[in-house]
């Protein structure tokens, strides 16, 4: 025996199906939202990967600062000696020494700036690598929350579904500090 539902019956059936899927999702403990927010800055900085990168950059920055201090001390001593020679040397002999010293100072300054720029680039590249690696994890979280859009939290006035902490936990569990990933890639 075949029964026609009619528009009202179809609406009731649709309502039952939708309610059942919502109850099922709620029973899993995963809130459902069409839009979730995430702080990408916090995601990187609080993840094990980001913390490792920060420690490495801080260590290299400290080494660079120590090297810079050593160079400044050496150049200060050399400048003092050059100043003392100025009183005893004729101008035509002193001028090439002063120019050589100025070139040396400029070279050291440019070298240190290049090292600092390289360190900043390395940090930026690590962030880019991180977000490439974690993209599939974020997509899985997006799906688990039943969302179709993830928005940067700083662009939102109010949000009830921020997944940053859940994403950090999931990422840390999946890739840890990322050092084994980079070694495997030859980086």
Secondary structure, DSSP 8 states (H G I E B T S, - for coil): -----HHHHHHHHHHHHHHHHHHHHHHTT----SEEEE-HHHHHHHSHHHHHHHHHHHHHHHHHHHHHHHHHHHHHHHHHHHHHHHTTS-HHHHHHHHHHHHHHHHHHHHHHHHHHHHHHHHHHHHHHHHHHHHHHHHHHHHHHTT-SEEEEGGG-S--S-B-HHHHHHHHHHHHTTSHHHHHHTT-
